[in-house]
Amino acid sequence: MNIRIKTKKWLVLTGLATLIVTSAWAQDMVPMAGDVKAEKPSYSPYAGREFPTAVFWGDTHLHTEVSVDAGTMCRLGQEDAFRFARGEEVTTTHGLRAKLSRPLDFLVISDHAEMYGLMPQLLKGNQEILSTEKGKRWYDMLKGGNADEAFKAAMEIVDSLSKKEPPINSEKTVKHAWRAYTALADRYNEPGRFTALIGYEWTAIGGYNLHRNVIFRGDASEANRTLPYSQFDSQNPEDLWKTLDAFQKQTGAEVLAIPHNGNLSNGRMFSVETFDGQPLTREIAELRARMEPLVEVTQIKGDGEAHPLLSPNDEFADYETWDRSNLNGTEVKKPEMLEYEYARSGLKLGLKLEDKLGVNPFKFGMIGSTDSHTALAAVEEENFFGKHSGVEPEPHRWKHVVIEAPDPNLTVLGWRQAASGYAAVWATENTREAIFDAMKRKETYATTGPRITVRFFGGWAFEDADALSRLPAGIGYAKGVPMGGDLSNAPEGKAPSFLVAAMKDPYSGNLDRIQIVKGWLDGDGNLQERVYDVAWSDDRQPGPDDKIPPVGNTVDVANATWTNTIGEPELITVWQDPDFDSSLKAFYYARVIEIPTPRWTAYEAKRFQIKMSDEVPMTTQERAYTSPIWYTPES
């Protein structure tokens, strides 16, 4: 079934149609039988409702001057980052005025654990740091007024993050900076209005990007019972998981880790071996599944959902692809590495490992975040501030170096950056506890920037009429499980059905289509996948190959604009798997695609009246990826 909400074109163009519809199902404001507790009747449609009724938007991966690498260029601190995320205007490192079009609901400032807080103290002339040979040398180079020397110092400092020993080892500095941050996070945390989650980034094996963002559920009193665990403690992610797990058991606190940029790990992120190259054990698989419920699948350093070589029948798989090397360009990418880098293939590998070990180490949900090193969580295409403060918006940043590699052919130029992404979380309220708990249960999704509203439920009893509801969540929770959930014990002769609904961001493009991506382990032990178009716009019809034709393109590149005269503001449908085999493990997730809109490079070309080279893309099709729903046969 393919149901679309049609509205008058002028309403669509102004965004009013979306706002009107949003008040109906996206916020789940319409009462439905069974929503209200039976003890006492209630007139209010909100009374007795316990399921999440709002999606909250945030960034779980943001760096400030407190990070050693960011601090070589960025002069904005953690308080600036909180203020900006809350919707306040700030002045950037290079003196530009910056503000979000809409505030975020939550933020994790995840400054690097390695030499946490060193840079601000170094630049202030901290005597303990200046008493070291490297500290004094770096201070003189950064403060001497010679731009080349300052850049050389910055590169040396960044390079030091990949060493096994810290060049400057000061637990006192780390402890002071960490406690200042946790206190600041507590001060900016306002339950119901803005959530400041406490976190940091563990940055190990820099060139292979096995990095994790660590997030605490509680406040400073809990987070202060430890210090950021760094690669100087261990470069093995298994040691990180063990340390965090022990911290939870010892303190009763709760913490999770989120890996990112598997696309730059050169085959290491979703390895089927241990870090040391030994066969994966059930114990390690259980630990990873417990400590890492989510993966960051899209951000500034490319998109990590799928790859065209792994998914040749998926016309949307080649999106903001970074696949030439590892993170720092010290190792060329080989095709055989790709299977162990991308989220979709990782989810498939998890099914195979579960068959072997009895547990799925890659049973993760999905989010997006920025990984910005500017203290600005700004990834709207027309308001993109990029990776680091060395190159803020100006006429030629598209061709400036973002990551310099030993081989110039592997050097990353500015135009390759993706204006991505954000984390969307379905939670009962905007508090640390509710958002963290939603992350743990994987009721989350990723977007490449737009605030597309997406609901995704799986069950055994959804029917076409359910797609007519203005409260899909009421039906979804009553009849099935949400994104991140599990299905099992298929009723005889039944295939799983899915209720999926998506609504456009009123500031962005209309919707092209909704797809459901299925992965499964077949009867011969081979991993399979298929992408199904389940709802689409504009009365298009599938071709002989069952593919839906492209939606079209209204982008005016020269003027960096588009018209919403194609696509739909809302798509909703019920879909049943036509190829279901109840004996086979499988997962399903929804992917929502927008119509083409201008990429950030088009806005930049228009703003500065410049011409970029022909290889630079000027349009994009933004998207959202939900966390999966897994099916497990009866044991």
C-alpha positions in Angstrom: 0.0 0.0 0.0 1.3 3.4 -0.9 -0.6 6.3 0.9 0.5 9.9 0.5 -1.0 13.1 1.9 -1.8 15.6 -0.8 -2.0 19.3 0.0 -2.4 22.5 -1.9 0.8 23.4 -3.6 1.1 26.8 -2.0 0.9 25.2 1.4 3.6 22.8 0.6 5.9 25.6 -0.7 5.5 27.6 2.4 6.0 24.7 4.7 2.6 25.2 6.3 1.2 21.9 5.1 4.0 20.1 6.9 3.5 22.1 10.1 -0.2 21.3 10.0 0.3 17.6 9.5 3.1 17.5 12.1 0.6 18.5 14.8 -1.3 15.4 13.9 0.9 12.3 13.8 4.5 13.4 14.2 3.8 14.7 17.7 1.2 12.0 18.3 -1.5 14.3 19.6 -4.6 12.5 18.4 -6.1 10.2 21.0 -6.8 6.6 20.2 -8.7 3.7 21.8 -6.4 2.0 24.2 -4.2 5.0 24.9 -5.8 5.9 28.1 -5.6 3.9 31.3 -8.9 2.1 32.1 -9.2 3.0 35.8 -10.5 6.5 35.2 -11.9 8.1 32.0 -10.1 11.2 30.8 -10.9 13.9 28.3 -7.3 14.8 27.7 -5.6 12.9 24.8 -2.3 13.1 26.7 -3.4 11.4 29.9 -2.0 7.9 30.5 0.2 7.9 27.5 3.5 6.3 28.2 5.2 5.8 24.9 7.6 8.4 23.4 5.6 11.1 21.7 8.4 13.4 20.6 11.6 13.2 18.6 14.5 15.1 20.0 17.4 16.4 17.9 21.0 16.5 18.9 24.7 16.0 18.3 26.7 13.4 20.2 30.0 14.2 18.7 31.3 17.8 19.0 34.8 19.2 19.8 36.0 22.5 21.2 39.3 24.1 22.1 39.6 21.5 24.9 40.4 18.8 22.3 44.1 18.7 21.5 43.6 18.7 17.7 40.8 21.2 17.7 42.5 23.4 20.1 45.4 24.1 17.7 43.0 26.2 15.6 39.7 26.6 17.5 39.3 29.4 20.0 35.8 28.5 21.1 35.3 26.7 24.3 32.7 24.3 25.8 30.4 27.1 27.0 30.4 28.6 23.5 29.4 25.1 22.2 26.5 24.8 24.7 25.3 28.4 23.9 25.3 27.8 20.2 23.5 24.5 20.4 20.8 26.2 22.5 20.2 28.7 19.7 22.3 31.6 20.9 24.5 33.6 18.5 28.3 33.3 18.9 31.3 34.7 17.2 33.5 32.1 15.5 37.3 31.7 15.8 37.8 33.9 12.7 35.3 36.6 13.8 32.1 35.4 11.9 28.7 35.7 13.5 27.0 32.2 13.7 23.7 30.9 14.8 21.5 27.9 14.2 18.2 28.3 12.4 16.6 26.1 15.2 18.2 25.1 18.5 19.1 21.6 19.3 17.4 19.6 22.0 20.6 17.9 23.4 24.3 18.0 23.0 27.3 15.9 24.0 30.6 17.8 23.9 32.9 14.8 23.3 36.4 16.4 23.5 39.3 14.0 23.0 40.4 12.1 26.1 44.0 12.3 25.1 45.7 15.1 27.1 42.2 16.3 27.9 42.3 20.1 28.3 45.9 20.5 27.4 45.6 23.2 24.7 43.8 25.9 26.6 46.3 25.5 29.5 49.2 25.5 27.1 48.1 28.7 25.4 47.5 30.3 28.8 51.1 29.6 29.8 50.4 26.9 32.4 53.8 26.6 34.2 53.5 22.8 34.8 53.1 22.4 31.0 55.8 24.9 30.1 58.2 23.1 32.4 58.3 20.2 29.9 60.5 20.4 26.8 57.7 19.8 24.3 55.3 22.2 26.2 57.8 25.0 26.0 58.6 24.4 22.4 55.0 24.2 21.3 54.2 27.3 23.3 56.9 29.3 21.6 55.9 28.1 18.1 52.3 28.8 18.6 52.8 32.2 20.3 55.8 33.4 18.3 53.7 35.2 15.6 55.0 33.0 12.7 52.1 31.4 10.9 54.2 28.6 9.4 55.7 27.7 12.8 52.3 27.8 14.4 51.0 25.4 11.8 54.0 23.1 12.2 53.4 23.0 15.9 49.7 22.2 15.3 50.6 19.3 13.1 53.1 18.0 15.6 50.5 18.1 18.4 47.9 16.3 16.2 50.5 13.7 15.3 51.2 13.1 18.9 47.7 11.6 19.4 48.8 8.5 17.4 51.7 7.7 19.7 51.6 5.2 22.5 52.8 7.6 25.2 51.6 11.1 25.9 54.2 13.8 25.0 53.0 15.7 28.0 51.6 13.7 30.9 49.7 15.7 33.5 46.9 14.0 35.4 46.3 17.2 37.3 45.6 19.1 34.1 43.2 16.4 32.9 41.4 16.2 36.2 41.0 20.0 36.4 39.7 20.3 32.8 37.3 17.3 33.2 35.7 18.6 36.4 35.3 22.0 34.9 33.5 20.5 32.0 31.2 18.2 34.0 30.2 21.2 36.2 29.5 23.3 33.1 27.4 20.5 31.6 25.4 20.3 34.8 24.9 24.0 34.7 23.6 24.0 31.1 21.4 20.9 31.6 17.8 22.1 31.9 15.4 19.1 32.0 12.5 19.7 29.7 14.3 22.4 27.7 17.9 21.4 26.9 19.9 18.3 27.8 23.6 18.5 28.2 24.9 14.9 28.3 28.4 14.4 29.7 30.9 12.6 27.4 34.3 12.4 25.8 36.0 10.7 22.8 38.4 7.8 23.1 40.7 8.2 20.0 42.8 5.1 19.3 44.8 4.0 16.3 44.3 7.4 14.7 44.9 6.4 11.1 42.3 3.6 11.3 39.7 5.6 13.2 38.6 3.1 15.7 37.3 6.0 17.8 34.4 5.9 20.2 32.3 8.6 21.9 31.6 7.7 25.5 28.4 9.0 27.0 27.3 9.1 30.7 23.6 8.9 31.8 24.2 10.7 35.0 25.5 14.0 36.3 28.9 15.4 37.3 28.9 13.5 40.6 28.9 10.2 38.6 31.2 11.3 35.8 33.7 12.6 38.3 34.2 9.2 39.7 36.5 8.5 36.7 38.6 10.3 34.2 38.5 10.1 30.4 39.9 6.8 29.3 42.4 7.5 26.6 44.4 5.6 24.0 47.4 6.2 26.2 45.7 3.8 28.7 45.1 1.3 25.8 44.6 1.3 22.1 42.4 -1.8 22.2 38.7 -1.0 22.1 38.1 -4.2 24.1 40.0 -2.7 27.0 37.7 0.4 26.8 34.6 -1.8 27.0 36.0 -3.7 29.9 36.9 -0.5 31.7 33.5 1.1 31.2 31.7 -2.1 32.2 33.8 -2.3 35.4 33.0 1.4 36.1 29.3 0.6 35.8 29.5 -2.4 38.1 31.6 -0.5 40.7 29.5 2.7 40.8 26.0 1.8 39.6 26.4 4.5 36.9 25.4 3.9 33.3 27.6 4.6 30.3 27.7 3.6 26.6 30.1 4.0 23.7 29.4 4.9 20.1 31.9 4.1 17.3 32.1 6.2 14.2 33.6 6.4 10.7 34.0 2.7 10.0 34.3 3.9 6.4 37.9 5.1 7.3 38.9 2.1 9.4 40.3 0.1 6.4 38.5 -3.1 7.4 38.8 -2.9 11.1 35.5 -1.4 12.5 33.4 -4.5 12.0 36.1 -7.1 12.1 35.1 -10.7 12.8 38.3 -11.1 14.9 39.5 -9.6 18.1 41.7 -6.5 18.1 44.7 -8.8 18.3 43.6 -10.9 15.4 42.4 -13.9 17.4 39.0 -15.6 16.8 36.2 -13.6 18.3 34.8 -15.1 21.5 31.3 -15.1 22.8 32.5 -13.0 25.9 33.9 -10.2 23.7 30.8 -10.3 21.4 28.5 -9.9 24.4 30.6 -7.1 25.9 30.6 -5.2 22.6 26.8 -5.6 22.1 26.2 -4.5 25.7 28.5 -1.4 25.6 27.9 -0.2 22.0 24.1 -0.1 21.3 24.6 2.5 18.5 26.8 3.4 15.6 27.3 6.8 14.1 26.7 6.2 10.4 26.9 9.7 8.9 29.0 12.8 9.7 31.4 15.3 8.2 33.9 12.6 7.2 31.5 10.8 4.9 28.5 8.5 5.0 28.9 5.0 6.3 25.5 3.3 5.7 26.3 1.5 2.5 28.9 1.3 -0.4 28.1 0.8 -4.1 30.6 -2.1 -4.4 28.9 -3.9 -1.6 25.4 -3.0 -2.8 25.6 -2.8 -6.6 21.8 -3.0 -7.0 21.2 0.0 -4.6 21.2 3.2 -6.7 21.4 5.3 -3.5 24.4 3.5 -2.0 27.0 5.9 -3.3 26.3 8.9 -1.0 29.1 11.2 0.3 31.5 8.3 -0.1 35.0 8.5 1.3 36.7 5.3 0.2 40.2 6.1 -1.0 42.2 5.4 2.1 42.2 5.3 5.9 41.7 8.4 7.9 45.1 10.0 7.5 45.9 8.6 4.0 48.7 6.3 5.2 47.1 3.2 3.7 45.3 2.9 0.4 41.8 1.3 0.5 41.4 -2.2 -0.9 38.0 -3.5 -2.0 38.2 -6.5 0.4 38.3 -4.0 3.3 34.9 -2.5 2.6 32.7 -5.4 4.0 34.1 -4.6 7.5 33.5 -0.9 7.3 29.9 -0.1 6.5 26.9 -0.3 8.7 24.7 -2.4 6.4 27.4 -5.0 6.0 28.2 -4.9 9.7 24.6 -5.6 10.5 24.8 -8.6 8.1 28.0 -9.9 9.6 26.3 -9.7 13.0 23.8 -12.3 11.8 26.5 -14.7 10.8 28.4 -14.2 14.0 25.3 -14.8 16.0 24.8 -18.1 14.2 28.4 -19.0 15.2 28.7 -17.5 18.7 25.1 -17.4 19.9 25.3 -13.6 20.3 25.3 -10.7 17.8 28.1 -8.2 18.5 26.8 -5.9 15.7 23.2 -5.5 16.9 23.4 -1.7 16.8 21.0 1.1 16.1 21.9 4.2 14.1 22.5 7.9 14.7 24.3 10.7 12.9 26.4 13.5 14.5 28.8 16.1 13.3 32.4 15.5 14.5 32.9 19.2 14.1 36.1 20.6 15.6 34.8 24.2 15.6 32.5 24.0 18.7 29.6 24.6 16.3 27.1 21.8 15.7 26.2 23.4 12.3 25.5 21.1 9.4 22.6 22.7 7.5 23.7 22.9 3.9 23.4 26.7 3.8 25.0 27.1 7.3 27.9 24.6 7.2 31.0 25.5 9.2 33.0 22.5 8.3 35.4 20.2 10.1 37.9 22.5 11.7 38.4 26.2 12.4 41.5 26.5 10.2 39.1 27.0 7.2 35.9 28.8 8.0 33.4 29.9 5.3 35.3 32.0 2.8 35.7 32.0 -1.0 38.2 29.2 -1.4 37.7 26.8 1.4 36.3 24.2 -1.0 39.8 23.6 -2.3 41.7 24.0 1.0 43.3 20.9 2.6 41.2 19.3 5.3 43.3 16.1 5.8 46.8 16.1 4.3 48.1 12.6 3.3 51.7 11.5 2.4 50.4 10.8 -1.1 48.8 14.0 -2.5 46.3 11.9 -4.4 44.9 10.8 -1.0 44.7 14.3 0.5 41.2 15.4 1.4 40.1 18.8 0.1 37.4 20.9 1.6 34.6 20.1 -0.9 34.6 16.4 0.1 33.3 17.3 3.5 29.7 16.2 4.0 27.3 18.6 5.8 26.2 15.9 8.1 24.6 14.8 10.5 22.3 14.8 13.5 21.0 12.2 15.9 17.2 11.8 16.3 15.9 10.2 19.5 12.3 9.1 20.3 12.1 9.7 24.0 9.4 10.3 26.6 10.9 13.7 27.6 13.9 15.9 27.1 16.1 14.7 30.0 19.4 13.0 30.4 17.8 9.9 31.6 15.1 9.6 28.9 17.5 10.4 26.0 20.1 8.0 27.3 17.5 5.2 27.8 16.2 5.7 24.3 19.8 5.3 23.0 20.2 2.1 25.0 17.0 0.6 23.5 18.0 1.9 20.0 14.9 4.0 19.5 16.9 6.4 17.4 17.7 7.3 13.8 20.3 9.1 11.8 19.8 12.0 9.4 22.3 13.7 7.1 21.1 17.1 8.5 17.4 17.7 7.8 15.0 17.1 10.7 12.9 14.5 8.9 10.4 12.9 11.2 10.3 9.1 10.9 8.3 6.4 12.7 9.1 2.7 12.0 7.3 -0.3 13.6 7.4 -4.0 13.0 4.8 -6.7 13.9 2.6 -9.5 12.7 -0.8 -7.8 12.5 -0.4 -4.4 10.7 -2.9 -3.9 7.9 -3.4 -1.3 5.2 -5.9 0.6 7.1 -3.3 1.4 9.8 -1.6 3.7 7.4 -4.7 5.9 7.4 -4.3 6.7 11.1 -3.2 10.1 12.2 -1.6 8.4 15.2 0.7 5.7 13.8 2.6 5.5 17.1 -0.6 4.5 18.9 -1.1 1.6 16.5 2.6 0.9 16.2 3.3 0.3 19.9 0.0 -1.5 20.4 0.6 -4.0 17.5 4.4 -4.2 17.3 7.8 -3.0 18.3 9.5 0.3 17.3 12.9 0.8 15.6 15.6 -0.9 17.7 13.2 -3.7 18.7 13.0 -7.5 18.1 10.5 -9.9 16.5 10.5 -13.6 17.0 8.2 -16.7 17.0 6.5 -15.9 13.7 2.9 -17.1 13.7 2.4 -19.9 11.2 1.9 -18.7 7.7 2.6 -15.0 8.7 5.3 -12.7 7.4 6.3 -9.6 9.4 4.6 -6.3 8.4 5.9 -2.8 8.9 4.2 0.5 9.6 6.5 3.3 8.4 5.8 7.0 8.2 8.0 9.9 7.3 7.4 13.7 7.2 9.6 16.3 5.6 11.6 18.9 7.4 9.7 22.1 6.8 13.0 23.9 6.0 14.2 21.2 3.6 13.1 19.3 0.5 10.0 17.2 0.0 10.2 13.4 0.2 11.2 11.3 -2.8 10.5 7.8 -1.3 10.7 5.5 1.7 12.7 2.3 1.4 13.0 -0.7 3.6 16.4 -2.4 3.6 16.4 -6.1 4.5 19.5 -8.2 5.3 19.4 -11.9 6.1 21.4 -15.1 6.5 20.2 -17.6 3.9 19.9 -21.4 4.4 23.3 -22.0 2.9 25.0 -19.5 5.4 25.4 -16.7 2.9 24.6 -13.1 3.7 22.0 -11.4 1.5 20.3 -8.0 1.2 17.6 -6.3 -0.7 16.2 -2.8 -0.9 12.5 -2.4 -1.3 10.7 0.8 -2.4 7.6 0.8 -0.2 6.2 4.4 -0.6 7.0 7.1 -3.1 5.8 10.4 -4.5 4.2 11.7 -7.6 2.3 8.7 -8.9 5.4 7.1 -10.4 5.2 3.4 -11.4 7.8 0.7 -11.1 9.7 -0.2 -14.2 10.3 -3.7 -15.6 13.1 -4.1 -13.1 10.7 -3.1 -10.2 12.7 0.1 -9.7 10.9 3.4 -9.2 12.1 6.1 -11.7 14.1 9.1 -10.3 11.9 11.8 -8.8 13.4 14.5 -11.0 15.4 17.6 -10.1 14.3 21.2 -9.6 17.6 22.5 -8.2 18.7 25.9 -9.7 22.4 25.5 -8.9 23.4 29.0 -9.9 21.0 30.5 -7.4 21.3 27.7 -4.8 17.6 27.1 -4.6 14.9 24.5 -5.5 11.2 24.2 -5.7 9.0 21.7 -3.8 6.9 21.1 -6.9 7.9 17.4 -6.9 7.9 14.9 -4.0 5.5 14.9 -1.1 5.5 16.4 2.4 4.5 13.1 3.9 4.6 9.4 3.1 3.1 6.6 5.1 2.5 2.9 4.4 2.1 -0.6 5.6 4.5 -3.1 3.9 4.7 -6.8 4.3 7.9 -8.8 3.5 7.0 -10.8 0.3 10.1 -12.9 0.6 9.9 -14.0 4.2 11.3 -17.3 5.4 10.5 -17.9 9.1 13.5 -20.1 9.6 16.1 -17.4 8.6 17.5 -14.6 10.7 16.9 -11.1 9.3 16.9 -7.4 10.0 15.0 -4.5 8.5 15.5 -0.7 8.6 13.9 2.2 6.9 15.7 4.7 4.7 13.9 7.9 3.8 15.2 9.9 0.7 14.5 13.6 0.0 14.2 15.1 -3.5 17.4 16.8 -4.8 18.4 20.0 -3.1 21.5 22.3 -3.2 24.6 20.9 -1.6 26.6 23.2 0.7 29.1 23.8 -2.2 26.3 25.3 -4.3 25.4 27.7 -1.5 29.1 28.6 -1.1 29.5 29.2 -4.9 26.5 31.5 -4.9 27.5 33.3 -1.7 31.0 34.1 -2.8 30.3 34.3 -6.6 32.9 31.7 -7.5 33.3 28.8 -9.9 34.4 25.4 -8.5 35.9 22.6 -10.5 33.6 20.2 -12.4 34.3 17.3 -9.9 32.6 19.2 -7.1 29.0 18.0 -6.5 26.4 20.8 -6.3 23.3 18.8 -5.4 22.4 16.3 -2.8 19.6 13.9 -1.8 19.5 14.1 2.0 18.2 11.1 3.9 17.4 9.4 7.2 18.3 5.9 8.4 16.3 4.3 11.2 17.7 1.7 13.6 16.8 -1.8 12.5 14.2 -4.2 13.7 15.6 -7.8 14.0 13.8 -11.1 13.4 15.0 -14.2 15.1 13.5 -17.6 14.4 12.4 -19.9 17.3 15.3 -21.6 18.9 
